[in-house]
Amino acid sequence: GVLDIFNRTLKASKNKELEELVATITVSIVQTSIPLAQKVADGDTPEYLITCLNNPTAQTLHCCVSIWFYVTDNYNNQKALINGGLLKFLSTPWYQNYIKDDTIRIGLSLVLKLIGNTKNYDSFRPFCDGFEEMATFCEKKSGDIGKQCKSLKEDVASVRKGMK
């Protein structure tokens, strides 16, 4: 159906406006209900959003981070997204270039949700440095973002401790 069309579009297109449209529609779907969010996850669109985006617009990135946040309540969805490269992407400095605080806040919430599941520790280990850099960069911001960064640093330390 529609998700298959979205996936094919993301795979074939290099048009930023089209990517933004797909991401915006998809985030509207996943915000509607948990069953719809699961259908989106089952349709692999969140994974396509990881692998097919190239230097996304701020709006596209906000929508993608929101989509990933909504579909990761389910551990199997977390696992699929992690295997699809989500941690690799999130550990890059995506948060440094003209990104609004709302996007950083939901991105940090997503990372904290994923790292809060000890089943994901092994997957996080190769990316600890990137997440520490994220926390250090973002902790300069005030309010909730600063608190999230403190939590992220503590969680990364826990992941590192498990490496020994």
Solvent accessible surface area in square Angstrom, and as a share of the most:
residue,aa,sasa,rsa
1,G,88,0.84
2,V,87,0.50
3,L,34,0.17
4,D,62,0.32
5,I,109,0.56
6,F,21,0.09
7,N,11,0.06
8,R,162,0.59
9,T,29,0.17
10,L,1,0.00
11,K,132,0.56
12,A,88,0.68
13,S,15,0.10
14,K,148,0.63
15,N,73,0.38
16,K,72,0.31
17,E,128,0.57
18,L,67,0.34
19,E,6,0.03
20,E,51,0.23
21,L,98,0.49
22,V,4,0.02
23,A,0,0.00
24,T,49,0.29
25,I,67,0.34
26,T,0,0.00
27,V,15,0.08
28,S,61,0.39
29,I,46,0.23
30,V,3,0.02
31,Q,97,0.43
32,T,92,0.54
33,S,40,0.26
34,I,141,0.72
35,P,88,0.55
36,L,67,0.34
37,A,8,0.06
38,Q,51,0.23
39,K,126,0.53
40,V,1,0.01
41,A,12,0.09
42,D,98,0.51
43,G,23,0.22
44,D,65,0.34
45,T,0,0.00
46,P,1,0.01
47,E,34,0.15
48,Y,58,0.22
49,L,1,0.00
50,I,22,0.11
51,T,94,0.55
52,C,17,0.10
53,L,28,0.14
54,N,102,0.52
55,N,116,0.60
56,P,33,0.21
57,T,43,0.25
58,A,48,0.37
59,Q,80,0.36
60,T,1,0.00
61,L,8,0.04
62,H,58,0.26
63,C,3,0.02
64,C,0,0.00
65,V,0,0.00
66,S,4,0.02
67,I,0,0.00
68,W,2,0.01
69,F,57,0.24
70,Y,83,0.31
71,V,3,0.02
72,T,0,0.00
73,D,107,0.55
74,N,58,0.30
75,Y,69,0.26
76,N,106,0.54
77,N,14,0.07
78,Q,10,0.05
79,K,103,0.44
80,A,40,0.31
81,L,3,0.02
82,I,21,0.11
83,N,117,0.60
84,G,23,0.22
85,G,21,0.20
86,L,0,0.00
87,L,1,0.01
88,K,133,0.56
89,F,49,0.20
90,L,0,0.00
91,S,17,0.11
92,T,54,0.32
93,P,74,0.47
94,W,20,0.07
95,Y,6,0.02
96,Q,84,0.37
97,N,100,0.51
98,Y,209,0.79
99,I,27,0.14
100,K,151,0.64
101,D,62,0.32
102,D,84,0.44
103,T,4,0.03
104,I,1,0.01
105,R,83,0.30
106,I,36,0.18
107,G,0,0.00
108,L,0,0.00
109,S,30,0.19
110,L,0,0.00
111,V,0,0.00
112,L,36,0.18
113,K,50,0.21
114,L,0,0.00
115,I,0,0.00
116,G,55,0.53
117,N,36,0.18
118,T,94,0.55
119,K,136,0.58
120,N,4,0.02
121,Y,43,0.16
122,D,106,0.55
123,S,42,0.27
124,F,1,0.00
125,R,52,0.19
126,P,100,0.63
127,F,53,0.22
128,C,2,0.01
129,D,89,0.46
130,G,13,0.12
131,F,0,0.00
132,E,63,0.28
133,E,110,0.50
134,M,0,0.00
135,A,0,0.00
136,T,65,0.38
137,F,66,0.28
138,C,0,0.00
139,E,72,0.32
140,K,155,0.66
141,K,63,0.27
142,S,97,0.63
143,G,51,0.49
144,D,81,0.42
145,I,1,0.01
146,G,21,0.20
147,K,143,0.60
148,Q,26,0.12
149,C,0,0.00
150,K,132,0.56
151,S,45,0.29
152,L,0,0.00
153,K,71,0.30
154,E,96,0.43
155,D,40,0.21
156,V,1,0.00
157,A,55,0.43
158,S,51,0.33
159,V,0,0.00
160,R,71,0.26
161,K,152,0.64
162,G,45,0.44
163,M,101,0.45
164,K,214,0.91
